[in-house]
Structure formats: C-alpha cells, structure tokens
Amino acid sequence: MVAKINRGVSLYGAITYNQQKVNDTTARIIAGNRMITDVAGNPERVMQQTLWAFENYLLANKNTEKPILHISLNPSVDDRLSDAQFAELAKEYMQKMGYGDQPTLYMYTRI
C-alpha cells in the first residue's frame, strides 16, 4: 500500500475537493470518525457538518502554518477490499499515525 500525505491551509478547499468527487459519483463516503452526525447518511450536509466537526481543532491549531491533513491510502490493484475492510484499514492507519481521535472522513474513490 502507498500513502500519499498532503498538508494544506484550507479545510473548505479539502472538503470541496472531496465533495465534488462524491457529487460526480467517482467517490463515496464509507465511514467517519468524531463527526457531528453520520455524514454518510446525510450527503447534502457533509460540507457544513464537516466544517463544524473540525472547528475546535482548527481553533486550537490556529498558529499552525498548514493545519489540514489529507491522506490518500492506495492499496495494490490486486487487493479486493470491501468498504468495511478499507474503512477499518484506514482507521487503523490513522490511529497508528496519532490522528485516531480527530474528526475524519473516510472515502473510497474509483480510479
């Protein structure tokens, strides 16, 4: 598996980028962590709810130059993972990276 890690300054930009993939049906939300509600069940409110979920974390890190973390996990094309298996793998990865207690959206994107 290959992990691509990007840092940024705009939570809104990261959410918009991923939400556009959902809107275009090239991606879907498969899980969430520490979100205000079940974002997978409320796709029309993902943007607003995600911004709210991260608000306290961003306030606490307002002096950080690039506080937004966007990680793309890319398993081998030979791996056949269900959404649940991939979400569990991503959750374990985030936990081991030290981000397991922060709000997170887990998405599956088709290549």
C-alpha positions in Angstrom: 0.0 0.0 0.0 1.1 3.5 -0.8 0.1 6.5 1.4 0.2 10.0 -0.1 0.2 12.7 2.6 -0.6 16.3 1.7 -0.8 19.3 4.1 -2.9 22.4 3.3 -4.3 25.6 4.7 -7.9 25.4 3.7 -10.3 22.9 5.2 -13.1 24.2 3.0 -10.8 23.5 -0.1 -10.2 20.0 1.0 -13.9 19.3 1.7 -14.9 20.9 -1.6 -12.4 18.8 -3.5 -13.7 15.5 -2.0 -17.4 16.5 -2.0 -17.1 17.2 -5.8 -15.9 13.6 -6.2 -19.0 12.4 -4.3 -21.2 14.7 -6.4 -19.7 13.3 -9.6 -20.2 9.7 -8.3 -16.5 8.9 -8.6 -16.2 8.6 -4.8 -18.4 7.8 -1.8 -18.1 8.3 1.9 -17.6 5.0 3.6 -17.1 6.0 7.2 -16.4 8.9 9.6 -14.9 9.4 13.0 -15.9 12.1 15.6 -18.2 13.8 13.2 -21.3 15.7 14.4 -23.7 13.3 12.7 -23.5 10.3 10.4 -22.2 12.1 7.4 -22.6 9.0 5.2 -26.3 9.2 5.8 -26.6 13.0 5.1 -24.6 13.7 2.0 -26.3 17.1 1.4 -25.0 18.4 4.7 -21.5 17.0 4.6 -19.8 20.3 4.0 -21.4 22.1 6.8 -21.2 19.3 9.3 -17.5 18.6 8.5 -16.6 22.3 9.0 -18.3 22.2 12.4 -16.7 19.0 13.4 -13.2 20.4 12.7 -13.9 23.9 14.1 -12.4 23.3 17.6 -9.3 21.5 16.2 -8.6 24.4 13.8 -9.0 27.0 16.6 -6.6 25.0 18.8 -4.1 25.0 15.9 -4.6 28.5 14.5 -0.8 29.2 14.7 0.0 26.1 12.5 1.1 27.1 9.0 -0.7 24.2 7.3 -3.2 22.6 9.7 -5.1 20.5 7.2 -4.0 16.9 6.6 -5.3 15.0 3.6 -4.1 11.4 3.3 -4.7 9.1 0.3 -4.3 5.4 1.0 -3.7 3.4 -2.2 -3.8 -0.4 -1.9 -2.5 -2.6 -4.6 -4.8 -3.1 -7.6 -4.7 -6.8 -6.7 -6.3 -6.1 -3.2 -10.0 -6.8 -3.1 -11.3 -4.9 0.0 -14.9 -4.3 0.9 -15.9 -0.8 2.1 -15.9 -2.0 5.7 -12.4 -3.6 5.3 -11.0 -0.5 3.7 -12.5 1.8 6.4 -11.1 -0.4 9.1 -7.7 -0.3 7.5 -7.8 3.5 7.2 -9.0 3.8 10.8 -6.1 1.7 12.0 -3.7 3.7 9.9 -4.9 7.0 11.4 -4.7 5.5 14.9 -1.1 4.4 14.4 -0.2 7.9 12.9 -1.6 9.5 16.1 -4.7 11.0 14.5 -7.2 8.4 15.7 -9.1 10.8 18.0 -9.6 13.6 15.5 -12.6 14.1 13.2 -12.0 12.2 9.9 -13.9 11.3 6.8 -13.1 8.0 5.1 -13.8 7.9 1.3 -13.5 5.4 -1.4 -12.5 6.8 -4.8 -12.6 4.9 -8.0 -9.5 5.2 -10.1 
